[in-house]
Amino acid sequence: MDTLATRLRWWRKMCGLTLHEVAEASGISLSYLSDLERGRTLPSLEALEAIAEVYGLTLGGILVNIRVRSGK
């Protein structure tokens, strides 16, 4: 299982896109996208949907088998 940050970076690279290209296409700031891929912050639902659309995926396509941190 991947973390969300790992999955976001993997999809971007699989699509052959740069951070700048994804940020521009999704309407998300470059710094926010970078923070998402580094696991520094969690995305809003709107941001995640916008990123999924850039990659031609559904929201479920990005989230399937994502490891979630426990609150413990």
C-alpha positions, -999 to +999 in steps of 0.1 A: +000+000+000+011+035-008+006+068+011-014+094-007+018+115-012+036+086-029+006+078-051+002+114-062+039+116-072+037+082-090+007+092-111+023+125-121+055+107-132+035+080-150+017+107-170+050+123-178+041+157-162+060+182-142+047+197-109+042+229-128+021+213-155-001+196-130-005+227-109-014+248-139-039+222-153-056+216-120-056+252-108-037+243-077-007+263-066+027+248-072+037+250-035+005+233-024+010+205-049+046+200-038+035+199-002+009+172-011+035+151-029+059+154+001+032+144+026+034+178+044-004+184+041-035+166+031-056+177+001-091+191+001-116+170-017-118+196-044-080+196-049-079+158-051-107+158-077-089+184-098-056+164-097-075+131-106-090+148-136-056+159-149-045+123-147-077+111-163-087+092-132-116+091-109-112+100-072-114+063-064-086+056-089-062+077-068-074+065-034-076+027-039-053+009-015-040+041+001-026+036+036-042+058+062-024+069+093-041+058+125-049+084+152-028+065+177 
